[in-house]
């Protein structure tokens, strides 16, 4: 899952980012309202699964970010983070187009559980269990199985499989894969994506599923 975190409390943002990355998710963190709105209006939003938005931000409020997001027809699920406990303020955020909210302080496990739930609400979301070739992917447990045996996939290999599966049959550019797995602009070794793809290929060998390469362009998951 790729998450955009819009939060100007840097200590809180660091804690959330680390917790999500420990779960194998990619995080883009932005601490300014206008910069966040600009990011969400670009092609980057196409690989964003969930947005976490604080209400009190510099230059543009979280409410205005959500309103602009929805005005563009963007259905990205939004979780509001707010220190404001008043019901009227929570209602304002939901009315602006947010899908859920958490009041600070909150438990990190609850945040991650809510994000998983929101990512499953998207109109294009895949079923909880998906079969391709001889592979079975349980999205809830995040387990890939081959003939009843779970594959040992470290978090980044699993995140790569999820990304390729969600776009199965379609070419994904190498740069977009890097952004989705590591976050936009992260210092990534040029060969990192190729190495991940190579490792994943070996582990799904014999499953009837292949990762095709368009040299110089990107990768595509398909049934062989």
C-alpha positions in Angstrom: 0.0 0.0 0.0 1.2 3.5 -0.8 0.2 6.2 1.7 0.5 10.0 1.5 0.9 11.5 4.9 0.1 15.2 5.2 1.1 16.2 8.7 3.1 19.2 10.0 4.0 17.7 13.3 7.4 16.2 12.3 7.7 13.9 15.4 4.3 12.4 14.8 4.9 12.1 11.1 8.2 10.3 11.7 6.4 7.8 14.1 3.6 7.1 11.6 6.1 6.8 8.7 8.3 4.3 10.6 5.3 2.2 11.7 3.9 2.0 8.2 7.3 1.2 6.6 7.7 -1.6 9.2 4.5 -3.1 7.7 6.0 -2.9 4.2 4.1 0.2 3.0 5.5 3.1 1.1 5.0 6.6 2.6 5.2 10.1 1.0 5.3 12.7 3.7 4.4 16.3 3.1 4.1 19.0 5.8 2.6 21.9 3.9 -1.0 22.2 2.7 -0.4 23.8 -0.7 2.5 21.4 -1.5 0.2 18.5 -0.6 -2.6 19.7 -2.8 -0.1 20.1 -5.7 1.2 16.5 -5.1 -2.4 15.1 -5.1 -3.2 16.9 -8.3 -0.4 15.2 -10.2 0.0 11.7 -11.6 1.4 10.6 -8.3 -2.1 10.2 -7.0 -2.6 7.3 -9.4 -0.5 5.1 -7.2 -1.7 6.5 -3.9 -3.9 4.1 -2.0 -4.8 6.2 1.1 -4.3 9.7 2.2 -3.8 10.7 5.9 -4.5 14.4 6.3 -4.2 16.6 9.4 -6.7 19.5 9.6 -4.4 22.2 10.8 -1.7 22.7 8.2 0.4 25.7 6.9 -0.9 27.6 3.9 -3.9 25.4 3.2 -6.1 23.6 5.7 -6.8 19.8 5.5 -10.5 20.6 4.9 -9.6 22.6 1.8 -7.3 19.9 0.6 -10.1 17.3 0.8 -12.6 19.6 -0.9 -10.2 20.2 -3.8 -9.4 16.5 -4.0 -13.1 15.6 -4.3 -13.8 18.5 -6.7 -11.3 16.9 -9.1 -13.2 13.6 -8.9 -10.4 11.9 -7.0 -11.8 9.0 -4.9 -8.7 8.3 -2.9 -9.8 7.3 0.6 -9.0 9.9 3.2 -8.4 9.5 6.9 -8.4 12.7 8.9 -6.0 13.1 11.9 -7.2 15.8 14.2 -6.6 17.1 17.7 -10.1 18.7 17.5 -12.5 16.6 19.5 -15.7 18.6 18.8 -18.4 16.6 16.9 -19.1 19.6 14.7 -15.5 19.7 13.5 -15.4 16.0 12.8 -18.7 16.3 10.9 -17.2 19.2 8.8 -14.3 17.0 7.8 -16.6 14.1 6.8 -18.9 16.4 4.9 -15.9 17.8 3.0 -15.3 14.2 1.6 -13.2 12.4 4.2 -13.9 8.7 4.8 -12.8 8.3 8.4 -11.0 10.2 11.2 -8.9 9.6 14.3 -8.6 12.0 17.2 -5.1 12.6 18.5 -3.6 10.9 20.5 -4.3 7.5 19.0 -3.0 4.0 19.0 -0.8 3.2 16.0 -2.3 -0.3 15.6 -5.7 1.3 15.2 -4.4 3.7 12.6 -2.9 0.9 10.5 -6.1 -1.2 10.8 -8.2 1.8 9.7 -5.9 2.3 6.7 -6.3 -1.3 5.7 -10.1 -1.0 5.9 -10.1 2.2 3.8 -7.9 0.7 1.1 -10.4 -2.1 0.7 -13.3 0.4 0.1 -12.0 1.8 -3.2 -14.3 1.1 -6.1 -11.6 -0.7 -8.0 -10.5 -2.8 -5.0 -9.8 -6.5 -5.7 -11.5 -9.3 -3.8 -10.1 -10.4 -0.4 -8.7 -13.5 -1.9 -7.4 -13.5 -5.5 -6.1 -16.3 -7.7 -3.7 -15.9 -10.6 -2.2 -19.0 -12.1 -1.5 -21.3 -9.2 -0.9 -18.4 -6.8 -3.5 -17.5 -4.2 -3.2 -14.1 -2.5 -5.0 -13.4 0.8 -5.2 -9.6 1.0 -6.3 -9.6 4.6 -3.4 -11.7 5.9 -1.0 -10.5 3.2 0.1 -14.0 2.3 0.9 -15.4 -1.1 0.5 -19.2 -1.4 1.6 -21.7 -4.1 -0.2 -25.0 -4.0 -1.2 -24.5 -0.4 2.3 -23.4 0.7 3.0 -19.9 1.9 5.8 -18.1 0.0 8.5 -16.5 2.1 8.3 -12.9 0.8 10.0 -10.1 2.7 7.9 -6.9 3.0 9.3 -5.2 -0.2 8.9 -8.3 -2.3 5.3 -8.6 -1.0 4.7 -4.9 -1.7 6.0 -5.4 -5.3 3.8 -8.4 -5.8 0.7 -6.5 -4.6 1.5 -3.6 -6.9 2.0 -5.9 -10.0 -1.1 -7.9 -9.1 -3.3 -4.7 -8.8 -2.1 -3.7 -12.3 -1.9 -7.3 -13.8 -1.8 -7.3 -17.5 -0.6 -3.7 -17.6 2.9 -2.3 -17.9 4.1 -0.4 -14.8 7.1 1.9 -15.3 10.2 1.2 -13.3 10.1 4.7 -11.8 6.5 4.3 -10.7 7.4 1.0 -9.0 10.3 2.7 -7.2 8.0 5.6 -6.0 5.3 3.1 -4.8 7.8 0.9 -2.9 10.1 3.5 -1.5 8.2 6.9 -1.6 8.6 9.7 -4.1 12.1 11.1 -4.4 13.6 8.5 -2.0 17.3 7.8 -2.6 17.0 4.4 -4.3 19.8 2.4 -5.9 19.1 2.2 -9.7 19.3 -1.5 -9.5 17.1 -2.0 -6.5 13.9 -2.6 -8.4 15.6 -5.0 -10.8 16.9 -7.0 -7.9 13.5 -7.1 -6.2 11.9 -8.3 -9.5 14.6 -11.0 -9.9 14.0 -12.3 -6.4 10.2 -12.4 -6.8 10.5 -14.1 -10.2 12.5 -17.0 -8.6 10.0 -17.4 -5.8 6.9 -17.6 -8.1 8.7 -19.8 -10.6 6.5 -22.8 -11.6 3.3 -21.0 -10.6 2.1 -20.3 -14.1 2.6 -16.6 -13.4 5.4 -14.6 -15.0 6.8 -11.1 -14.6 7.4 -9.8 -18.1 10.0 -7.1 -18.8 9.7 -4.3 -21.3 13.4 -3.4 -21.5 14.0 0.2 -20.5 10.3 0.7 -19.7 9.0 -1.5 -16.9 7.4 -4.7 -15.8 4.0 -6.5 -16.0 2.5 -9.5 -14.1 0.8 -12.0 -16.4 -0.2 -15.6 -16.6 2.4 -17.6 -18.6 
